Amino acid sequence: MKRLKKRILLIPAVFVILAALCVYLFFGAKQTDTDTDIQVGENGTRSLIVYFTRSGNITAEEAEDTDAVSSASMMANDGSTEFAAYKLQQVTGADMFEIRTARMYRSAFWGTAATSFLEELLDTRPALAAYPDSLEKYDVIYVGYPIWWFNAPMAVGSFLEHYNLTGKTVVPFCTAQDNGIDVSMEYIREVSQGADVSDGYRFTAGTTEEDIRNWLEKIGISVKESVQEEDRTPDGEEQAMVGERQEAAVPADITAGTQSQRGFLNDNTLHSSIGDIHYSSYIPESYDGSEPYALFITLPGWEGLHFQGVGANMVEDFGTESINYNDRMIVLSTQLDDWGEVSADHAITLTEYFLEHYNIDPDKVYLHGMSGGGETGSLVMGKRPDLYTAYLMTSSQWDGDLDTLAEAGTPVYMAIAENDSYYGSGSLKEAYEKLKTIYEKQGLSEEEINRLLVLDVKEDSYFMERGFRDQHAGGQAFAHDETVMGWLFGEH
Ligand SMILES: Cc1cc2nc3c(=O)[nH]c(=O)nc-3n(C[C@H](O)[C@H](O)[C@H](O)COP(=O)(O)O)c2cc1C
């Protein structure tokens, strides 16, 4: 009788344990990044890279361990699918979208392993955090994923089955510890109804651009074909308008660009005395030279250098967001040659040129620099701070001469993550303290110093709340922060 009682009590206990396990495995934290936007690649591309990577689907602490720097704007080759996707984008110029599950996997390896094992066993399709509205404009869809349990993660099926893929080409690629991509091909074919599925490719940390090109050639995808030639030149009314409107005021030393991206004409060249300076520009339609306009120059970080591709600097949002603060402002985004002296001189020359050849209000000349561009901006501040009304630097370190800056007294705002994964926050804290001391020696009051100098160190939560897992690439969030951007374009 006692035994029977024990057994009867055991049943609910087992039930409770199983229920708790299910909750643990299938109810991880809610995904914070629910952005449905597709990251835009080359102008007019008809290819999309969608990829799934573990670090994007587990909680942040673990993601930082497995994926130290996890954004295309500052990418480390860690052999992950995210990096494979990034390499593929370099070759194809395709647009990009990251698949994220609505609920994150447990960050402990065995937690991810158990959930994904059960998902596969039960052939489930986990709910996703976001789906782009339409894939209609794409002919080729590259699908990247890590091999999980001798297959693709089930979330890849959740994504592909969501769309009508009839007539499209699906091109799988993967990363894995041991297996080849062949183990997942049957599943990818099954979930790509109506599409032509090409032979897949397994990326490793050593995969080169040439390897990628050879594979694409083998499966009959010409990289040039995937970016339609006619779409590389200005297409549609908007681009023609951008071209025309900027042509009217272009001085002789400038070769105006012909390609536009996100409303910017992005392949302009200034033939200056110190060499060619490449930059993107936004000149408001209303500008006709009769009235002074403000000038804003934003110096981008990774992907903003000229050799990384014309217009690649448009991955950052500082230029596009700045337009919301002043509709009578010319915005330039440089494509520089380094993050050092050469580029600092380029930025200065470009500023001087615009001051001379355009009708610019010298009291409204703003500079910004992100990451490596921030370092360049700090060098500019150490050389010609007098040219600028204010300087905003985000997610960077200070390299420039502080005494020259302090002499001019140009206001500076330094925004950085406490735990910036690339620079840390030490350099800006130190620069802040040194500059503050110089100003104190100049006899400035605390109030005066606070007007000239702001150090804004953000906790991890600032970035997490805005959907950024990485504290350095998360500097992009400052472009959308009205306090930060509002300071730059406010009263000085
Ligand atoms: C849950 C889980 C299951 C895995 N199963 C396999 C497998 O069956 N075969 C294999 O070669 N690698 C397997 N791996 C290793 C991953 O495929 C490999 O580490 C991959 O490069 C990770 O890419 P990611 O960092 O983009 O997520 C597995 C990894 C995890 C987390």
The ligand as a Tripos MOL2 file, in Angstrom:
@<TRIPOS>MOLECULE
LIG
   31    33     1     0     0
SMALL
NO_CHARGES

@<TRIPOS>ATOM
      1 C1         23.6100   22.7130  -30.7810 C.3       1 LIG1
      2 C2         24.7610   22.5110  -31.7040 C.ar      1 LIG1
      3 C3         24.8240   21.3980  -32.4980 C.ar      1 LIG1
      4 C4         25.8950   21.2140  -33.3850 C.ar      1 LIG1
      5 N1         25.9120   20.1240  -34.1930 N.ar      1 LIG1
      6 C5         26.9110   19.9750  -35.0910 C.ar      1 LIG1
      7 C6         26.9050   18.8640  -35.9820 C.ar      1 LIG1
      8 O1         26.0230   18.0190  -35.9810 O.2       1 LIG1
      9 N2         27.9400   18.7490  -36.8580 N.ar      1 LIG1
     10 C7         28.9660   19.6750  -36.9140 C.ar      1 LIG1
     11 O2         29.8650   19.5200  -37.7290 O.2       1 LIG1
     12 N3         28.9720   20.7480  -36.0890 N.ar      1 LIG1
     13 C8         27.9760   20.9260  -35.1890 C.ar      1 LIG1
     14 N4         27.9740   21.9880  -34.3560 N.ar      1 LIG1
     15 C9         29.0490   22.9920  -34.4660 C.3       1 LIG1
     16 C10        28.6120   24.2280  -35.2760 C.3       1 LIG1
     17 O3         28.0230   23.8850  -36.5050 O.3       1 LIG1
     18 C11        29.7930   25.1350  -35.5750 C.3       1 LIG1
     19 O4         30.4450   25.4540  -34.3810 O.3       1 LIG1
     20 C12        29.3780   26.3850  -36.3030 C.3       1 LIG1
     21 O5         30.4890   26.9490  -36.9700 O.3       1 LIG1
     22 C13        28.7830   27.4240  -35.3800 C.3       1 LIG1
     23 O6         28.3970   28.5640  -36.1300 O.3       1 LIG1
     24 P1         27.7720   29.8440  -35.4390 P.3       1 LIG1
     25 O7         28.8130   30.3960  -34.5120 O.co2     1 LIG1
     26 O8         27.4860   30.7770  -36.5660 O.co2     1 LIG1
     27 O9         26.5310   29.4540  -34.7260 O.co2     1 LIG1
     28 C14        26.9270   22.1800  -33.4600 C.ar      1 LIG1
     29 C15        26.8700   23.3130  -32.6340 C.ar      1 LIG1
     30 C16        25.7940   23.4760  -31.7730 C.ar      1 LIG1
     31 C17        25.7380   24.7040  -30.9130 C.3       1 LIG1
@<TRIPOS>BOND
     1     1     2 1
     2     2     3 ar
     3     2    30 ar
     4     3     4 ar
     5     4     5 ar
     6     4    28 ar
     7     5     6 ar
     8     6     7 ar
     9     6    13 1
    10     7     8 2
    11     7     9 ar
    12     9    10 ar
    13    10    11 2
    14    10    12 ar
    15    12    13 ar
    16    13    14 ar
    17    14    15 1
    18    14    28 ar
    19    15    16 1
    20    16    17 1
    21    16    18 1
    22    18    19 1
    23    18    20 1
    24    20    21 1
    25    20    22 1
    26    22    23 1
    27    23    24 1
    28    24    25 2
    29    24    26 1
    30    24    27 1
    31    28    29 ar
    32    29    30 ar
    33    30    31 1
@<TRIPOS>SUBSTRUCTURE
     1 LIG1         1 GROUP 0 **** ****
